[in-house]
């Protein structure tokens, strides 16, 4: 497995864990109890799928931007930086 693939998988698993813990904390604060094991499993599966397909969608989107700029890496990088910089702070 390539080093980049391990990084992507690690990122997906890390973010899934963080979001799962956040949902657990919110449910405990507002409901006063933990969610059932079945709900936890469904939540984790859904989060992994969302993270995986979200990564693929962003990857293909950047590839399309790269092609639209005639394979110019500098223009693509500038475009992507402007496009995603707001999402970093939202995320």
PDB file of N, CA, C and O in Angstrom:
ATOM      1  N   UNK A   1       0.856  -1.171   0.000  1.00  0.00           N
ATOM      2  CA  UNK A   1       0.000   0.000   0.000  1.00  0.00           C
ATOM      3  C   UNK A   1       0.906   1.239   0.000  1.00  0.00           C
ATOM      4  O   UNK A   1       1.872   1.312   0.759  1.00  0.00           O
ATOM      5  N   UNK A   2       0.592   2.171  -0.828  1.00  0.00           N
ATOM      6  CA  UNK A   2       1.394   3.383  -0.950  1.00  0.00           C
ATOM      7  C   UNK A   2       1.264   4.240   0.306  1.00  0.00           C
ATOM      8  O   UNK A   2       0.263   4.183   1.019  1.00  0.00           O
ATOM      9  N   UNK A   3       2.296   5.028   0.554  1.00  0.00           N
ATOM     10  CA  UNK A   3       2.310   5.912   1.724  1.00  0.00           C
ATOM     11  C   UNK A   3       1.126   6.873   1.712  1.00  0.00           C
ATOM     12  O   UNK A   3       0.525   7.134   2.754  1.00  0.00           O
ATOM     13  N   UNK A   4       0.788   7.403   0.527  1.00  0.00           N
ATOM     14  CA  UNK A   4      -0.334   8.333   0.405  1.00  0.00           C
ATOM     15  C   UNK A   4      -1.656   7.654   0.763  1.00  0.00           C
ATOM     16  O   UNK A   4      -2.519   8.263   1.394  1.00  0.00           O
ATOM     17  N   UNK A   5      -1.811   6.397   0.359  1.00  0.00           N
ATOM     18  CA  UNK A   5      -3.046   5.666   0.672  1.00  0.00           C
ATOM     19  C   UNK A   5      -3.199   5.465   2.169  1.00  0.00           C
ATOM     20  O   UNK A   5      -4.300   5.582   2.705  1.00  0.00           O
ATOM     21  N   UNK A   6      -2.100   5.164   2.843  1.00  0.00           N
ATOM     22  CA  UNK A   6      -2.166   5.009   4.307  1.00  0.00           C
ATOM     23  C   UNK A   6      -2.554   6.326   4.970  1.00  0.00           C
ATOM     24  O   UNK A   6      -3.298   6.338   5.951  1.00  0.00           O
ATOM     25  N   UNK A   7      -2.050   7.428   4.435  1.00  0.00           N
ATOM     26  CA  UNK A   7      -2.402   8.732   4.985  1.00  0.00           C
ATOM     27  C   UNK A   7      -3.874   9.039   4.805  1.00  0.00           C
ATOM     28  O   UNK A   7      -4.516   9.589   5.700  1.00  0.00           O
ATOM     29  N   UNK A   8      -4.407   8.684   3.648  1.00  0.00           N
ATOM     30  CA  UNK A   8      -5.825   8.930   3.374  1.00  0.00           C
ATOM     31  C   UNK A   8      -6.695   8.065   4.275  1.00  0.00           C
ATOM     32  O   UNK A   8      -7.671   8.544   4.853  1.00  0.00           O
ATOM     33  N   UNK A   9      -6.341   6.798   4.393  1.00  0.00           N
ATOM     34  CA  UNK A   9      -7.103   5.892   5.254  1.00  0.00           C
ATOM     35  C   UNK A   9      -7.027   6.356   6.702  1.00  0.00           C
ATOM     36  O   UNK A   9      -8.027   6.340   7.419  1.00  0.00           O
ATOM     37  N   UNK A  10      -5.837   6.772   7.130  1.00  0.00           N
ATOM     38  CA  UNK A  10      -5.682   7.284   8.488  1.00  0.00           C
ATOM     39  C   UNK A  10      -6.525   8.524   8.724  1.00  0.00           C
ATOM     40  O   UNK A  10      -7.135   8.673   9.783  1.00  0.00           O
ATOM     41  N   UNK A  11      -6.561   9.414   7.740  1.00  0.00           N
ATOM     42  CA  UNK A  11      -7.364  10.623   7.856  1.00  0.00           C
ATOM     43  C   UNK A  11      -8.848  10.292   7.945  1.00  0.00           C
ATOM     44  O   UNK A  11      -9.566  10.861   8.768  1.00  0.00           O
ATOM     45  N   UNK A  12      -9.305   9.380   7.106  1.00  0.00           N
ATOM     46  CA  UNK A  12     -10.718   8.971   7.133  1.00  0.00           C
ATOM     47  C   UNK A  12     -11.065   8.380   8.494  1.00  0.00           C
ATOM     48  O   UNK A  12     -12.094   8.724   9.076  1.00  0.00           O
ATOM     49  N   UNK A  13     -10.213   7.492   9.005  1.00  0.00           N
ATOM     50  CA  UNK A  13     -10.490   6.861  10.297  1.00  0.00           C
ATOM     51  C   UNK A  13     -10.419   7.878  11.442  1.00  0.00           C
ATOM     52  O   UNK A  13     -11.252   7.848  12.348  1.00  0.00           O
ATOM     53  N   UNK A  14      -9.436   8.772  11.405  1.00  0.00           N
ATOM     54  CA  UNK A  14      -9.313   9.790  12.453  1.00  0.00           C
ATOM     55  C   UNK A  14     -10.544  10.691  12.482  1.00  0.00           C
ATOM     56  O   UNK A  14     -11.118  10.926  13.546  1.00  0.00           O
ATOM     57  N   UNK A  15     -10.950  11.193  11.320  1.00  0.00           N
ATOM     58  CA  UNK A  15     -12.108  12.090  11.281  1.00  0.00           C
ATOM     59  C   UNK A  15     -13.396  11.362  11.638  1.00  0.00           C
ATOM     60  O   UNK A  15     -14.279  11.939  12.273  1.00  0.00           O
ATOM     61  N   UNK A  16     -13.508  10.113  11.240  1.00  0.00           N
ATOM     62  CA  UNK A  16     -14.672   9.317  11.634  1.00  0.00           C
ATOM     63  C   UNK A  16     -14.733   9.198  13.149  1.00  0.00           C
ATOM     64  O   UNK A  16     -15.796   9.364  13.746  1.00  0.00           O
ATOM     65  N   UNK A  17     -13.599   8.911  13.769  1.00  0.00           N
ATOM     66  CA  UNK A  17     -13.546   8.795  15.229  1.00  0.00           C
ATOM     67  C   UNK A  17     -13.923  10.109  15.905  1.00  0.00           C
ATOM     68  O   UNK A  17     -14.690  10.112  16.868  1.00  0.00           O
ATOM     69  N   UNK A  18     -13.397  11.211  15.415  1.00  0.00           N
ATOM     70  CA  UNK A  18     -13.681  12.520  16.018  1.00  0.00           C
ATOM     71  C   UNK A  18     -15.171  12.854  15.894  1.00  0.00           C
ATOM     72  O   UNK A  18     -15.793  13.281  16.867  1.00  0.00           O
ATOM     73  N   UNK A  19     -15.738  12.664  14.712  1.00  0.00           N
ATOM     74  CA  UNK A  19     -17.164  12.972  14.519  1.00  0.00           C
ATOM     75  C   UNK A  19     -18.043  12.029  15.328  1.00  0.00           C
ATOM     76  O   UNK A  19     -19.067  12.443  15.871  1.00  0.00           O
ATOM     77  N   UNK A  20     -17.645  10.758  15.411  1.00  0.00           N
ATOM     78  CA  UNK A  20     -18.413   9.786  16.194  1.00  0.00           C
ATOM     79  C   UNK A  20     -18.405  10.188  17.677  1.00  0.00           C
ATOM     80  O   UNK A  20     -19.442  10.162  18.339  1.00  0.00           O
ATOM     81  N   UNK A  21     -17.230  10.557  18.186  1.00  0.00           N
ATOM     82  CA  UNK A  21     -17.143  10.997  19.580  1.00  0.00           C
ATOM     83  C   UNK A  21     -17.977  12.258  19.822  1.00  0.00           C
ATOM     84  O   UNK A  21     -18.597  12.404  20.875  1.00  0.00           O
ATOM     85  N   UNK A  22     -17.988  13.155  18.853  1.00  0.00           N
ATOM     86  CA  UNK A  22     -18.798  14.372  18.981  1.00  0.00           C
ATOM     87  C   UNK A  22     -20.282  14.019  19.073  1.00  0.00           C
ATOM     88  O   UNK A  22     -20.993  14.563  19.918  1.00  0.00           O
ATOM     89  N   UNK A  23     -20.750  13.125  18.223  1.00  0.00           N
ATOM     90  CA  UNK A  23     -22.161  12.719  18.263  1.00  0.00           C
ATOM     91  C   UNK A  23     -22.474  12.029  19.591  1.00  0.00           C
ATOM     92  O   UNK A  23     -23.541  12.248  20.165  1.00  0.00           O
ATOM     93  N   UNK A  24     -21.555  11.201  20.079  1.00  0.00           N
ATOM     94  CA  UNK A  24     -21.761  10.541  21.378  1.00  0.00           C
ATOM     95  C   UNK A  24     -21.875  11.569  22.494  1.00  0.00           C
ATOM     96  O   UNK A  24     -22.742  11.454  23.360  1.00  0.00           O
ATOM     97  N   UNK A  25     -21.011  12.565  22.478  1.00  0.00           N
ATOM     98  CA  UNK A  25     -21.032  13.609  23.497  1.00  0.00           C
ATOM     99  C   UNK A  25     -22.334  14.409  23.437  1.00  0.00           C
ATOM    100  O   UNK A  25     -22.950  14.681  24.467  1.00  0.00           O
ATOM    101  N   UNK A  26     -22.741  14.780  22.236  1.00  0.00           N
ATOM    102  CA  UNK A  26     -23.985  15.547  22.079  1.00  0.00           C
ATOM    103  C   UNK A  26     -25.187  14.729  22.535  1.00  0.00           C
ATOM    104  O   UNK A  26     -26.077  15.255  23.203  1.00  0.00           O
ATOM    105  N   UNK A  27     -25.220  13.443  22.179  1.00  0.00           N
ATOM    106  CA  UNK A  27     -26.355  12.620  22.606  1.00  0.00           C
ATOM    107  C   UNK A  27     -26.385  12.466  24.117  1.00  0.00           C
ATOM    108  O   UNK A  27     -27.456  12.448  24.724  1.00  0.00           O
ATOM    109  N   UNK A  28     -25.212  12.355  24.723  1.00  0.00           N
ATOM    110  CA  UNK A  28     -25.174  12.232  26.187  1.00  0.00           C
ATOM    111  C   UNK A  28     -25.599  13.535  26.861  1.00  0.00           C
ATOM    112  O   UNK A  28     -26.301  13.513  27.872  1.00  0.00           O
ATOM    113  N   UNK A  29     -25.177  14.662  26.307  1.00  0.00           N
ATOM    114  CA  UNK A  29     -25.530  15.966  26.899  1.00  0.00           C
ATOM    115  C   UNK A  29     -27.025  16.229  26.771  1.00  0.00           C
ATOM    116  O   UNK A  29     -27.667  16.630  27.742  1.00  0.00           O
ATOM    117  N   UNK A  30     -27.590  16.006  25.571  1.00  0.00           N
ATOM    118  CA  UNK A  30     -28.983  16.374  25.335  1.00  0.00           C
ATOM    119  C   UNK A  30     -29.988  15.278  25.667  1.00  0.00           C
ATOM    120  O   UNK A  30     -31.130  15.575  26.018  1.00  0.00           O
ATOM    121  N   UNK A  31     -29.578  14.013  25.559  1.00  0.00           N
ATOM    122  CA  UNK A  31     -30.503  12.920  25.875  1.00  0.00           C
ATOM    123  C   UNK A  31     -30.248  12.322  27.249  1.00  0.00           C
ATOM    124  O   UNK A  31     -31.106  11.631  27.797  1.00  0.00           O
ATOM    125  N   UNK A  32     -29.084  12.582  27.801  1.00  0.00           N
ATOM    126  CA  UNK A  32     -28.765  12.049  29.120  1.00  0.00           C
ATOM    127  C   UNK A  32     -28.396  10.580  29.117  1.00  0.00           C
ATOM    128  O   UNK A  32     -28.319   9.952  30.173  1.00  0.00           O
ATOM    129  N   UNK A  33     -28.169  10.035  27.945  1.00  0.00           N
ATOM    130  CA  UNK A  33     -27.799   8.615  27.853  1.00  0.00           C
ATOM    131  C   UNK A  33     -26.999   8.391  26.576  1.00  0.00           C
ATOM    132  O   UNK A  33     -26.973   9.234  25.679  1.00  0.00           O
ATOM    133  N   UNK A  34     -26.362   7.256  26.521  1.00  0.00           N
ATOM    134  CA  UNK A  34     -25.601   6.884  25.331  1.00  0.00           C
ATOM    135  C   UNK A  34     -26.531   6.245  24.308  1.00  0.00           C
ATOM    136  O   UNK A  34     -27.593   5.731  24.660  1.00  0.00           O
ATOM    137  N   UNK A  35     -26.135   6.279  23.063  1.00  0.00           N
ATOM    138  CA  UNK A  35     -26.913   5.638  22.010  1.00  0.00           C
ATOM    139  C   UNK A  35     -26.697   4.128  22.056  1.00  0.00           C
ATOM    140  O   UNK A  35     -25.724   3.653  22.642  1.00  0.00           O
ATOM    141  N   UNK A  36     -27.592   3.387  21.446  1.00  0.00           N
ATOM    142  CA  UNK A  36     -27.470   1.929  21.449  1.00  0.00           C
ATOM    143  C   UNK A  36     -26.321   1.490  20.544  1.00  0.00           C
ATOM    144  O   UNK A  36     -25.865   2.249  19.689  1.00  0.00           O
ATOM    145  N   UNK A  37     -25.864   0.264  20.743  1.00  0.00           N
ATOM    146  CA  UNK A  37     -24.773  -0.285  19.943  1.00  0.00           C
ATOM    147  C   UNK A  37     -25.142  -0.300  18.462  1.00  0.00           C
ATOM    148  O   UNK A  37     -24.296  -0.026  17.610  1.00  0.00           O
ATOM    149  N   UNK A  38     -26.374  -0.611  18.158  1.00  0.00           N
ATOM    150  CA  UNK A  38     -26.844  -0.643  16.767  1.00  0.00           C
ATOM    151  C   UNK A  38     -26.719   0.734  16.111  1.00  0.00           C
ATOM    152  O   UNK A  38     -26.301   0.842  14.958  1.00  0.00           O
ATOM    153  N   UNK A  39     -27.079   1.767  16.840  1.00  0.00           N
ATOM    154  CA  UNK A  39     -26.976   3.129  16.324  1.00  0.00           C
ATOM    155  C   UNK A  39     -25.511   3.508  16.142  1.00  0.00           C
ATOM    156  O   UNK A  39     -25.153   4.146  15.152  1.00  0.00           O
ATOM    157  N   UNK A  40     -24.666   3.121  17.088  1.00  0.00           N
ATOM    158  CA  UNK A  40     -23.234   3.398  16.963  1.00  0.00           C
ATOM    159  C   UNK A  40     -22.646   2.762  15.707  1.00  0.00           C
ATOM    160  O   UNK A  40     -21.892   3.402  14.973  1.00  0.00           O
ATOM    161  N   UNK A  41     -22.988   1.523  15.469  1.00  0.00           N
ATOM    162  CA  UNK A  41     -22.465   0.816  14.286  1.00  0.00           C
ATOM    163  C   UNK A  41     -22.949   1.487  13.007  1.00  0.00           C
ATOM    164  O   UNK A  41     -22.163   1.703  12.085  1.00  0.00           O
ATOM    165  N   UNK A  42     -24.225   1.815  12.944  1.00  0.00           N
ATOM    166  CA  UNK A  42     -24.760   2.494  11.755  1.00  0.00           C
ATOM    167  C   UNK A  42     -24.104   3.854  11.547  1.00  0.00           C
ATOM    168  O   UNK A  42     -23.792   4.234  10.418  1.00  0.00           O
ATOM    169  N   UNK A  43     -23.900   4.575  12.624  1.00  0.00           N
ATOM    170  CA  UNK A  43     -23.273   5.883  12.550  1.00  0.00           C
ATOM    171  C   UNK A  43     -21.844   5.778  12.031  1.00  0.00           C
ATOM    172  O   UNK A  43     -21.441   6.556  11.167  1.00  0.00           O
ATOM    173  N   UNK A  44     -21.083   4.834  12.543  1.00  0.00           N
ATOM    174  CA  UNK A  44     -19.694   4.668  12.110  1.00  0.00           C
ATOM    175  C   UNK A  44     -19.630   4.265  10.644  1.00  0.00           C
ATOM    176  O   UNK A  44     -18.814   4.800   9.893  1.00  0.00           O
ATOM    177  N   UNK A  45     -20.472   3.337  10.230  1.00  0.00           N
ATOM    178  CA  UNK A  45     -20.491   2.918   8.816  1.00  0.00           C
ATOM    179  C   UNK A  45     -20.860   4.104   7.924  1.00  0.00           C
ATOM    180  O   UNK A  45     -20.234   4.323   6.888  1.00  0.00           O
ATOM    181  N   UNK A  46     -21.869   4.860   8.325  1.00  0.00           N
ATOM    182  CA  UNK A  46     -22.291   6.019   7.527  1.00  0.00           C
ATOM    183  C   UNK A  46     -21.176   7.056   7.447  1.00  0.00           C
ATOM    184  O   UNK A  46     -20.931   7.611   6.376  1.00  0.00           O
ATOM    185  N   UNK A  47     -20.502   7.325   8.550  1.00  0.00           N
ATOM    186  CA  UNK A  47     -19.419   8.306   8.548  1.00  0.00           C
ATOM    187  C   UNK A  47     -18.252   7.862   7.670  1.00  0.00           C
ATOM    188  O   UNK A  47     -17.685   8.675   6.940  1.00  0.00           O
ATOM    189  N   UNK A  48     -17.886   6.572   7.735  1.00  0.00           N
ATOM    190  CA  UNK A  48     -16.798   6.068   6.890  1.00  0.00           C
ATOM    191  C   UNK A  48     -17.165   6.218   5.422  1.00  0.00           C
ATOM    192  O   UNK A  48     -16.335   6.643   4.618  1.00  0.00           O
ATOM    193  N   UNK A  49     -18.385   5.880   5.064  1.00  0.00           N
ATOM    194  CA  UNK A  49     -18.818   6.005   3.672  1.00  0.00           C
ATOM    195  C   UNK A  49     -18.823   7.469   3.221  1.00  0.00           C
ATOM    196  O   UNK A  49     -18.385   7.782   2.114  1.00  0.00           O
ATOM    197  N   UNK A  50     -19.312   8.351   4.071  1.00  0.00           N
ATOM    198  CA  UNK A  50     -19.330   9.777   3.734  1.00  0.00           C
ATOM    199  C   UNK A  50     -17.916  10.297   3.551  1.00  0.00           C
ATOM    200  O   UNK A  50     -17.646  11.037   2.604  1.00  0.00           O
ATOM    201  N   UNK A  51     -17.010   9.921   4.442  1.00  0.00           N
ATOM    202  CA  UNK A  51     -15.618  10.378   4.339  1.00  0.00           C
ATOM    203  C   UNK A  51     -14.961   9.837   3.071  1.00  0.00           C
ATOM    204  O   UNK A  51     -14.275  10.575   2.364  1.00  0.00           O
ATOM    205  N   UNK A  52     -15.168   8.562   2.782  1.00  0.00           N
ATOM    206  CA  UNK A  52     -14.544   7.936   1.619  1.00  0.00           C
ATOM    207  C   UNK A  52     -15.047   8.555   0.322  1.00  0.00           C
ATOM    208  O   UNK A  52     -14.253   8.965  -0.524  1.00  0.00           O
ATOM    209  N   UNK A  53     -16.352   8.620   0.168  1.00  0.00           N
ATOM    210  CA  UNK A  53     -16.905   9.170  -1.072  1.00  0.00           C
ATOM    211  C   UNK A  53     -16.675  10.677  -1.178  1.00  0.00           C
ATOM    212  O   UNK A  53     -16.561  11.210  -2.281  1.00  0.00           O
ATOM    213  N   UNK A  54     -16.608  11.360  -0.048  1.00  0.00           N
ATOM    214  CA  UNK A  54     -16.270  12.781  -0.060  1.00  0.00           C
ATOM    215  C   UNK A  54     -14.851  13.008  -0.554  1.00  0.00           C
ATOM    216  O   UNK A  54     -14.587  13.946  -1.307  1.00  0.00           O
ATOM    217  N   UNK A  55     -13.939  12.144  -0.126  1.00  0.00           N
ATOM    218  CA  UNK A  55     -12.562  12.260  -0.612  1.00  0.00           C
ATOM    219  C   UNK A  55     -12.512  12.032  -2.124  1.00  0.00           C
ATOM    220  O   UNK A  55     -11.877  12.798  -2.848  1.00  0.00           O
ATOM    221  N   UNK A  56     -13.178  10.987  -2.596  1.00  0.00           N
ATOM    222  CA  UNK A  56     -13.192  10.710  -4.038  1.00  0.00           C
ATOM    223  C   UNK A  56     -13.789  11.873  -4.822  1.00  0.00           C
ATOM    224  O   UNK A  56     -13.267  12.250  -5.871  1.00  0.00           O
ATOM    225  N   UNK A  57     -14.871  12.437  -4.320  1.00  0.00           N
ATOM    226  CA  UNK A  57     -15.511  13.553  -5.013  1.00  0.00           C
ATOM    227  C   UNK A  57     -14.584  14.762  -5.081  1.00  0.00           C
ATOM    228  O   UNK A  57     -14.494  15.410  -6.125  1.00  0.00           O
ATOM    229  N   UNK A  58     -13.898  15.075  -3.992  1.00  0.00           N
ATOM    230  CA  UNK A  58     -12.953  16.193  -4.009  1.00  0.00           C
ATOM    231  C   UNK A  58     -11.792  15.920  -4.950  1.00  0.00           C
ATOM    232  O   UNK A  58     -11.338  16.823  -5.653  1.00  0.00           O
ATOM    233  N   UNK A  59     -11.306  14.682  -4.970  1.00  0.00           N
ATOM    234  CA  UNK A  59     -10.199  14.311  -5.850  1.00  0.00           C
ATOM    235  C   UNK A  59     -10.579  14.511  -7.319  1.00  0.00           C
ATOM    236  O   UNK A  59      -9.831  15.127  -8.078  1.00  0.00           O
ATOM    237  N   UNK A  60     -11.741  13.990  -7.716  1.00  0.00           N
ATOM    238  CA  UNK A  60     -12.165  14.136  -9.110  1.00  0.00           C
ATOM    239  C   UNK A  60     -12.495  15.583  -9.462  1.00  0.00           C
ATOM    240  O   UNK A  60     -12.307  16.004 -10.603  1.00  0.00           O
ATOM    241  N   UNK A  61     -12.982  16.336  -8.495  1.00  0.00           N
ATOM    242  CA  UNK A  61     -13.262  17.745  -8.737  1.00  0.00           C
ATOM    243  C   UNK A  61     -11.960  18.499  -9.031  1.00  0.00           C
ATOM    244  O   UNK A  61     -11.903  19.305  -9.960  1.00  0.00           O
ATOM    245  N   UNK A  62     -10.931  18.239  -8.248  1.00  0.00           N
ATOM    246  CA  UNK A  62      -9.642  18.892  -8.477  1.00  0.00           C
ATOM    247  C   UNK A  62      -9.045  18.443  -9.813  1.00  0.00           C
ATOM    248  O   UNK A  62      -8.416  19.244 -10.505  1.00  0.00           O
ATOM    249  N   UNK A  63      -9.233  17.190 -10.179  1.00  0.00           N
ATOM    250  CA  UNK A  63      -8.753  16.712 -11.485  1.00  0.00           C
ATOM    251  C   UNK A  63      -9.428  17.471 -12.627  1.00  0.00           C
ATOM    252  O   UNK A  63      -8.778  17.814 -13.615  1.00  0.00           O
ATOM    253  N   UNK A  64     -10.714  17.728 -12.497  1.00  0.00           N
ATOM    254  CA  UNK A  64     -11.433  18.489 -13.520  1.00  0.00           C
ATOM    255  C   UNK A  64     -10.942  19.931 -13.597  1.00  0.00           C
ATOM    256  O   UNK A  64     -10.809  20.490 -14.685  1.00  0.00           O
ATOM    257  N   UNK A  65     -10.677  20.524 -12.450  1.00  0.00           N
ATOM    258  CA  UNK A  65     -10.126  21.885 -12.437  1.00  0.00           C
ATOM    259  C   UNK A  65      -8.767  21.891 -13.124  1.00  0.00           C
ATOM    260  O   UNK A  65      -8.470  22.791 -13.910  1.00  0.00           O
ATOM    261  N   UNK A  66      -7.950  20.899 -12.834  1.00  0.00           N
ATOM    262  CA  UNK A  66      -6.615  20.774 -13.447  1.00  0.00           C
ATOM    263  C   UNK A  66      -6.725  20.681 -14.972  1.00  0.00           C
ATOM    264  O   UNK A  66      -5.970  21.334 -15.692  1.00  0.00           O
ATOM    265  N   UNK A  67      -7.652  19.880 -15.452  1.00  0.00           N
ATOM    266  CA  UNK A  67      -7.852  19.752 -16.909  1.00  0.00           C
ATOM    267  C   UNK A  67      -8.374  21.061 -17.505  1.00  0.00           C
ATOM    268  O   UNK A  67      -7.971  21.447 -18.603  1.00  0.00           O
ATOM    269  N   UNK A  68      -9.264  21.740 -16.790  1.00  0.00           N
ATOM    270  CA  UNK A  68      -9.839  22.995 -17.292  1.00  0.00           C
ATOM    271  C   UNK A  68      -8.781  24.088 -17.445  1.00  0.00           C
ATOM    272  O   UNK A  68      -8.890  24.941 -18.325  1.00  0.00           O
ATOM    273  N   UNK A  69      -7.771  24.061 -16.599  1.00  0.00           N
ATOM    274  CA  UNK A  69      -6.685  25.036 -16.697  1.00  0.00           C
ATOM    275  C   UNK A  69      -5.559  24.556 -17.600  1.00  0.00           C
ATOM    276  O   UNK A  69      -4.460  25.107 -17.552  1.00  0.00           O
ATOM    277  N   UNK A  70      -5.805  23.547 -18.417  1.00  0.00           N
ATOM    278  CA  UNK A  70      -4.815  23.062 -19.370  1.00  0.00           C
ATOM    279  C   UNK A  70      -3.588  22.468 -18.697  1.00  0.00           C
ATOM    280  O   UNK A  70      -2.464  22.656 -19.165  1.00  0.00           O
ATOM    281  N   UNK A  71      -3.801  21.757 -17.608  1.00  0.00           N
ATOM    282  CA  UNK A  71      -2.735  21.076 -16.863  1.00  0.00           C
ATOM    283  C   UNK A  71      -1.716  22.051 -16.268  1.00  0.00           C
ATOM    284  O   UNK A  71      -0.541  21.713 -16.122  1.00  0.00           O
ATOM    285  N   UNK A  72      -2.159  23.236 -15.933  1.00  0.00           N
ATOM    286  CA  UNK A  72      -1.304  24.236 -15.290  1.00  0.00           C
ATOM    287  C   UNK A  72      -1.449  24.091 -13.771  1.00  0.00           C
ATOM    288  O   UNK A  72      -2.486  24.421 -13.195  1.00  0.00           O
ATOM    289  N   UNK A  73      -0.388  23.591 -13.142  1.00  0.00           N
ATOM    290  CA  UNK A  73      -0.448  23.316 -11.706  1.00  0.00           C
ATOM    291  C   UNK A  73      -0.584  24.581 -10.865  1.00  0.00           C
ATOM    292  O   UNK A  73      -1.273  24.579  -9.845  1.00  0.00           O
ATOM    293  N   UNK A  74       0.067  25.658 -11.287  1.00  0.00           N
ATOM    294  CA  UNK A  74       0.017  26.891 -10.500  1.00  0.00           C
ATOM    295  C   UNK A  74      -1.396  27.484 -10.479  1.00  0.00           C
ATOM    296  O   UNK A  74      -1.881  27.893  -9.424  1.00  0.00           O
ATOM    297  N   UNK A  75      -2.055  27.531 -11.642  1.00  0.00           N
ATOM    298  CA  UNK A  75      -3.425  28.056 -11.701  1.00  0.00           C
ATOM    299  C   UNK A  75      -4.383  27.145 -10.931  1.00  0.00           C
ATOM    300  O   UNK A  75      -5.275  27.615 -10.225  1.00  0.00           O
ATOM    301  N   UNK A  76      -4.180  25.836 -11.081  1.00  0.00           N
ATOM    302  CA  UNK A  76      -5.030  24.883 -10.365  1.00  0.00           C
ATOM    303  C   UNK A  76      -4.870  25.062  -8.869  1.00  0.00           C
ATOM    304  O   UNK A  76      -5.856  25.090  -8.133  1.00  0.00           O
ATOM    305  N   UNK A  77      -3.628  25.182  -8.415  1.00  0.00           N
ATOM    306  CA  UNK A  77      -3.369  25.352  -6.979  1.00  0.00           C
ATOM    307  C   UNK A  77      -4.007  26.636  -6.460  1.00  0.00           C
ATOM    308  O   UNK A  77      -4.610  26.637  -5.387  1.00  0.00           O
ATOM    309  N   UNK A  78      -3.882  27.714  -7.204  1.00  0.00           N
ATOM    310  CA  UNK A  78      -4.485  28.987  -6.783  1.00  0.00           C
ATOM    311  C   UNK A  78      -6.003  28.863  -6.702  1.00  0.00           C
ATOM    312  O   UNK A  78      -6.620  29.362  -5.760  1.00  0.00           O
ATOM    313  N   UNK A  79      -6.601  28.203  -7.683  1.00  0.00           N
ATOM    314  CA  UNK A  79      -8.054  28.019  -7.708  1.00  0.00           C
ATOM    315  C   UNK A  79      -8.505  27.184  -6.509  1.00  0.00           C
ATOM    316  O   UNK A  79      -9.452  27.544  -5.811  1.00  0.00           O
ATOM    317  N   UNK A  80      -7.824  26.081  -6.286  1.00  0.00           N
ATOM    318  CA  UNK A  80      -8.203  25.181  -5.190  1.00  0.00           C
ATOM    319  C   UNK A  80      -7.993  25.870  -3.841  1.00  0.00           C
ATOM    320  O   UNK A  80      -8.804  25.704  -2.929  1.00  0.00           O
ATOM    321  N   UNK A  81      -6.918  26.635  -3.710  1.00  0.00           N
ATOM    322  CA  UNK A  81      -6.692  27.364  -2.459  1.00  0.00           C
ATOM    323  C   UNK A  81      -7.844  28.326  -2.172  1.00  0.00           C
ATOM    324  O   UNK A  81      -8.316  28.401  -1.037  1.00  0.00           O
ATOM    325  N   UNK A  82      -8.297  29.060  -3.183  1.00  0.00           N
ATOM    326  CA  UNK A  82      -9.421  29.980  -2.993  1.00  0.00           C
ATOM    327  C   UNK A  82     -10.714  29.216  -2.728  1.00  0.00           C
ATOM    328  O   UNK A  82     -11.555  29.654  -1.942  1.00  0.00           O
ATOM    329  N   UNK A  83     -10.863  28.082  -3.384  1.00  0.00           N
ATOM    330  CA  UNK A  83     -12.098  27.305  -3.268  1.00  0.00           C
ATOM    331  C   UNK A  83     -12.263  26.682  -1.887  1.00  0.00           C
ATOM    332  O   UNK A  83     -13.347  26.730  -1.306  1.00  0.00           O
ATOM    333  N   UNK A  84     -11.191  26.100  -1.366  1.00  0.00           N
ATOM    334  CA  UNK A  84     -11.307  25.312  -0.144  1.00  0.00           C
ATOM    335  C   UNK A  84     -10.872  26.019   1.127  1.00  0.00           C
ATOM    336  O   UNK A  84     -11.068  25.477   2.215  1.00  0.00           O
ATOM    337  N   UNK A  85     -10.292  27.201   1.034  1.00  0.00           N
ATOM    338  CA  UNK A  85      -9.797  27.868   2.241  1.00  0.00           C
ATOM    339  C   UNK A  85     -10.918  28.154   3.228  1.00  0.00           C
ATOM    340  O   UNK A  85     -10.702  28.056   4.436  1.00  0.00           O
ATOM    341  N   UNK A  86     -12.094  28.500   2.758  1.00  0.00           N
ATOM    342  CA  UNK A  86     -13.227  28.744   3.656  1.00  0.00           C
ATOM    343  C   UNK A  86     -13.691  27.481   4.348  1.00  0.00           C
ATOM    344  O   UNK A  86     -14.121  27.535   5.500  1.00  0.00           O
ATOM    345  N   UNK A  87     -13.616  26.353   3.678  1.00  0.00           N
ATOM    346  CA  UNK A  87     -14.066  25.091   4.255  1.00  0.00           C
ATOM    347  C   UNK A  87     -13.151  24.607   5.348  1.00  0.00           C
ATOM    348  O   UNK A  87     -13.591  23.869   6.229  1.00  0.00           O
ATOM    349  N   UNK A  88     -11.885  24.999   5.322  1.00  0.00           N
ATOM    350  CA  UNK A  88     -10.968  24.594   6.384  1.00  0.00           C
ATOM    351  C   UNK A  88     -11.449  25.156   7.715  1.00  0.00           C
ATOM    352  O   UNK A  88     -11.440  24.454   8.726  1.00  0.00           O
ATOM    353  N   UNK A  89     -11.870  26.420   7.721  1.00  0.00           N
ATOM    354  CA  UNK A  89     -12.299  27.053   8.964  1.00  0.00           C
ATOM    355  C   UNK A  89     -13.686  26.570   9.381  1.00  0.00           C
ATOM    356  O   UNK A  89     -13.986  26.521  10.574  1.00  0.00           O
ATOM    357  N   UNK A  90     -14.531  26.216   8.425  1.00  0.00           N
ATOM    358  CA  UNK A  90     -15.851  25.692   8.762  1.00  0.00           C
ATOM    359  C   UNK A  90     -15.714  24.295   9.365  1.00  0.00           C
ATOM    360  O   UNK A  90     -16.379  23.954  10.343  1.00  0.00           O
ATOM    361  N   UNK A  91     -14.817  23.483   8.744  1.00  0.00           N
ATOM    362  CA  UNK A  91     -14.610  22.110   9.213  1.00  0.00           C
ATOM    363  C   UNK A  91     -13.957  22.087  10.561  1.00  0.00           C
ATOM    364  O   UNK A  91     -13.708  21.012  11.108  1.00  0.00           O
TER     365      UNK A  91
END
